[in-house]
Each structure stands twice: as C-alpha cells, then as structure tokens.
C-alpha cells in the first residue's frame, strides 16, 4: 500500500505540473517553430554573394553587421563604389552580384545585359527629392543664368535627365549649356571649388555641408521643386535569380528586417556606418529619414521606371527599346514582403 501511495503521488504531481506548464509552453513552442522555420528558409538556399554599395547607404552594412543576412544563410561581401551607378556597372564584369541605384542606371543595365529588377527601395518620396540640392556659383541667381554655364553630371546616373527637365521647365535649351561628365561627387566638389564647373546637384548631409562651405557658392533650388521623382531599385543577374530563387527572397526579407532595425536604432546605425566608412554619425542620423529603405514594389515604382525609360529611349541613351515587364523579376519580393507589394501586371 505504501508503494502504491508513492506512485500515485508521483503521477498526480506529474499531471499537475503538465497542466500548469502547458499554457506557458505554447509561446515557447511557437517561438521554437518560428526559429525552426527561419532556419529552414536559410538552409533551403544558402548563398555567397558580393554586394555593390556606397559609403553612405546604411542598409547593407547594418544587415551584415547585425546578422540579418547571416540568419538567412547569406554570406555577403560588400564592395564600395563612388556612386550606385558605378556599383551597377560592376555587375557587367562580375565584380559584384547585386547592385542598387536610381531608375536610370538600373534601366541602362537591364537594357544591355542579362539582368532583372528584383525589388524597389521605396525611396521615391517628396522628402527624398528635397534632399537633392543644386549648388551654383554666386553669379547664378536664377535658372536663366545657367545659359552658357558648365553643369556637372555624374556619369551613368540620372542627372542628365534631371538637368534636361529642369532646364526645359525654365525655358533653357540643354544645347545652350555644357554638361561635364564626372566620376563622383568628390570630383564635382573639387571642380566647383576650382571654378571648373558652375553648377552641381548634390545629395546627402555630409556632401551638402561640404558644398555649402565652398566660398562663392550657394544653394539655388532642390529637386522637389521639379517634376522629377527618382525611385531606387535592386538588380541582379538572371542566372542568380533562376539558380537561387529562395535566396533572393531571403535576401529581400533580410533587408526588410534591417530597415525596421535601422528605424528603431538610429544611433547604433550611425555607429556602424562610422566604424565601417567613417561617415559622420550626425550626418547618418540626418539622412536616415530619406536614406532608409522600405523594400517592396508598387504601382508608383513601375510608373517611375516607365517614365524614366521613355526619356532614355527618346534621348537615345537606350538604343533598343524593350518591354519593361520582361525585365522585372518580382516573385521573390512578393514572397518576402507581400504587404509591401501592390503592383499588378
């Protein structure tokens, strides 16, 4: 009887503990299942890639530094270029696997090579447009004064389009100015300081402060006062998209999670960028409102690309017209962030 009583007590205790613990174990089980699902997604398509980037963009560096890419089985190397356009061009010689930039260099690339647009950065906003400042020499007090002047245009970027629209809106023929092709903002800064050019579009807190400090130079206007709105897109080789469809979706998920982390942790983001590229912390924080991404693809993304493509075809920049929809590979972004995908074919 004594033995039976001990066994019965143990059974009752076990039942009681199970009953008490069952409710508390559900969240733990859910978390375990979520973690398991994430690991399964990463394990489904691990990949090693090189990403073309610039020194002022926080998204990729934070994604790598905080482990968002690693979580999804992505071993990434970041290669720094002077402009996003240079980074996109590096895909042609296989120096990088993934690039990002404004519509102009992305469209130029997909028109010439076996590349596709895999998502948009969500930066085609009024606030982003206002960050593009036009700095001019002091003898230029209005757009009309640009006639006969030397205008900086960074090679491979959308700036020729911006100049064309701005000049036309102000009744000036582009032929009555001289566009000077340059490799980056630093080159434009030196040229404006030396008087070798008369005007330059600039973006980013650090660069804006540098240009403001040039003697005999002032800000004339910003891009939000024009009709130009430039989206940002991410592109990749078709071979990579076809061989690693889950990895592309995982990559975009990682970037979306990174953007949310950046929004919630501006100071840590600034610390990471300062450590890796020496970008001043205060400049990073000032730029975050327009520099941070919202991965997705919307009808506005498509319309922006369409308007830019039409200009490039009309100007002879794209010599062989193409169907834009054929250069979009959006299954991954639709899978990764369905709530931020509102484009319908």
Secondary structure, 3 states (H helix, E strand, C coil): CHHHHHHHHHHHHHHHHHHHHHHHHHHHHHHHHHHHHHHHHHHHCCEEEEEEECCCCCHHHHHHHCCHHHHCCEEEEEEECCCHHHHHHCCCCCCCCEEEEEHHHHHHHHHHCCEEEEEECCCCCHHHHHCCEEEEECCCCCHHHHCCCEEEEECCCCHHHHHHHHHHHCCCCHHHCEEEEECCHHHHHHHHHHCCCCEEEECCHHHHHHHHCCCCEEEEEEHHHCCCCCCEEEEEEHHHHHHCHHHHHHHHHHHHHHHHHHHHCHHHHHHHHHHHHCCCHHHHHHHHHHHCCCCEECHHHHHHHHHHHHHHHHCCCCCCCCCHHHHECCHHHHHHCHHHECCCC
